């Protein structure tokens, strides 16, 4: 099992596998129970088999955290609210349960439940929950979960103690300070002497220069007034230009927002080769509507129809319908490809994502357009910001494609998405 392969496992399997790892049990003994039992039943069976004897109070606390893991929300907003509360709880705790010398079964269960969501977020979101991230870093350092979870890499501050001064260094600093003070005093005396000489010279020529000074003052005032008038005009023009540029930038960012796209989860019910184009495939995709959506894709060189049948995909459903080589296409399937375009595959929503549900992006709100305008080339301006990260998670400007069951992924890391 790959270290970043947790996206292919359900939350139930991850919790059960990590709990078995914690108690040094073989998870294969429970593999038959994954489909039939819920998280609470699975955890209870593993805890019973572990033979760990604990007090009724401890068991009640563990059960509380099992219920937390089982009810961890699927939507992004719900996840953020729950993590905010967990961050408050951990502000005064090192671990959820126990003395902190070793993570408890409650810590392992909650860590497994929230890891995939937290891992799919940008580092800027991690800064909102310092206590949660400190706790998760501690759990991953104490438990051997490398085969189940990708490692969360946190930036940690470094402390450098101040260097103590030796007697010789202290004496040298003292002598340097005395020398500096002596030099400063001498410079001050010289400056005072020069200033007195200058004042005497000014007094002697004061009366003669007064008339000339008054004349210059009138001329200077007129020049300054003219300069000020020009400067005010230039400043107003600059502000107007800046305001225009800012408005233009806002409009440009708005136009480039991924929220313009209606991105949905789909399930391919049927796929076949295009009747008149060797490079194209035709798919009938279920997006939760009464009628299946027909889409033409350039995947014939990379996938065969049997591989795509009953496969989940991510597609744009508000593109303008049109014919490709005489076959109507009503959508666009998002695919990831490597740099030389020799490997291409459709993005994969996680198991549990429902056909028709809309893909969301944390922190980006907005209503998609009814139909994209081809003349504005909106899609061409958005796709350069679509790519998979080092773990294969699909993102827009680093923000994951999120569904109710987790992020959409690809087996191709650092891939472009179109």
Helices and strands as residue ranges (DSSP letters): G 5-8, H 11-22, G 27-33, H 39-50, H 56-70, H 76-89, G 90-92, H 105-119, H 123-126, H 130-142, H 167-255, G 258-260, E 263-273, E 281-286, E 293-297, H 305-308, E 312-316, E 322-324, E 327-329, E 332-333, E 335-337, E 344-346, G 374-376, H 378-382, G 383-385, E 386-388, E 394-396, E 399-400, E 402-403, E 406-407, E 416-417
